[in-house]
Amino acid sequence: MTTTTDTTRAEICAVACAEIFSGAGEIMASPMATLPSIGARLAKLTTEPDLLLSDGEALLMAETPALGDKGAIEGWIPFRKVFDVVASGRRHVVMGANQIDRYGNQNLSAFGPLQHPTRQMFGSRGAPGNTINHATSYWVPKHSSRVFCEQVDIVCGVGYDKIDPSNPAFRYLHIHRVVTNLGVFDFGGPGHTMRALSLHPGVTADEVAANTSFEIAGLHEAEPTRYPTDEELRLIREVIDPRGIRNREVPQ
Amino acid sequence: MRDKRTTLDEAVGELRSGMTIGIGGWGSRRKPMAFIRALLRTDITDLTVVTYGGPDLGLLCSAGKVRKAYYGFVSLDSPPFYDPWFARARTSGAIEAREMDEGMLKCGLEAAAARLPFLPIRAGLGSDVMNFWGDELRTVTSPYPDSNGQVETVVAMPALRLDAAFVHLNLGDAHGNAAYTGVDPYFDDLFCMAADRRYLSVERVVSTEELVKSVPPQSLLLNRMMVDAVVEAPNGAHFTLGANDYERDEKFQRHYVESAKDAATWQEFVEQYLSGGEDDYQAAVRRFAQEGTR
């Protein structure tokens, strides 16, 4: 087991992102940023060999190449077929977020009023469909109280307080994890509120509280996030991300 | 069989202000940019645009031609990702937004293609998509209870019926048969099937025989029933990626974004690239590329 000395924060995040997919089985993993991509590939190369991964465009990869490299393919997944996969539920997406609230509502659309925003981002993208159909997790490389806010401006990803319990159309909503540069969270707090599962080594509960606009359940009970194993470190450093792209997203 | 070949300007000359137009492609990928540039040369305005948005929507916003936009997202697909002209139209309140989930857009085109008033979809429930649309978007309750006796209520995605659709493909014949050569058809067939008038531009017009010999049958996305007009427009998706014909012109796309920053630089961009015909644009774009390699 590797310990403290040379493991970086980005490498700890990579393992936390890999664990998002623990037990996922034969589904499509759709990571939308660098660290979740490393995580999904790490999961596939260790405990989750049956995951399906695309090249980010329209091809399913048979191999698990380094970030940015091409390898052999095993299938075709153009955008229109992605929507079929979404509706089928056989997918776990890891999206980014400009805002997330305590119930897991997420915004990547715009800030301000719907028809007259103060800042325009992407629009809702696939967030409404992802969250209502299949497992969704979030990756936030810079945990701050601007991201983790009291109320999101525009609900793109659906949170737990939006569920209509009388309508079974909401039964597939599952926000699995939020991984940030500070820790690992879920929505297992009281009333499906955000809860701390672990804080990365060196991160204090006070640091997380100071960078979150609402109270996080279990913050003071959270254990340290585990270190990568020697094998995981080898895979991250030599196989998946030899160019060290992870350090741009999470500086040490 | 009818020869449907025409020019960019004649094609867009059939449009009227106030129409609802669908634009094929996706983000900054295989967008019918030559048609968009032709639209900028007209005085047509007050458009309702349905699109997986990219710089197509941005350029139309730059000319104040958009009144209402139906979109799943708007993205340039590479840094800085957010389209500057769409952002300005939104933050100034110039356009009415019918933002939706990406899957809802496909669903709405499929409803229109099948001449149905709506199709049920789960996406949108619980999100602010419902508030973007107000009364224009409603739910529908299943007549079939589930095994627990509960009934599901889902979004009734209305048909996205189009007056006109614009798409750009790689190869086509004079009659409207056409193929994509890259990895993704996007939704160009659905845009055509949802529209009354269907305008196709292609990199190259070839004989039907050459077309069907050049690609596998599965790549023949459009047939004659789906197309009214064919325009040969080489490099017609520039600066978005043109599948197997060319990559995205990242440097020029960045130039587009930087030029949008203030009135003077945008005026210069318009004068350089958008004040003549398509041939003038292509010549200016070649000069821009050469300047960078010197």
Interface residues (C-beta under 8 A of the other chain):
Chain A: E57 A58 L59 W76 P78 F79 R80 F83 V86 A87 S109 A110 G112 L114 Q115 H116 P117 T118 R119 Q120 M121 F122 G123 S124 R125 G126 A127 P128 G129 T131 I132 N133 I154 V155 C156 G157 V158 G159 K162 I163 D164 S166 N167 P168 A169 F170 Y172 L173
Chain B: W26 G53 Y71 G72 F73 V74 S75 F81 Y82 F86 A87 R90 T91 G93 E96 A97 E99 M100 D101 E102 G103 M104 K106 I121 R122 A123 G124 L125 G126 S127 D128 V129 N131 F132 D146 N148 Q150 V151 E152 T153 V154 V183 D184 P185 Y186 F187
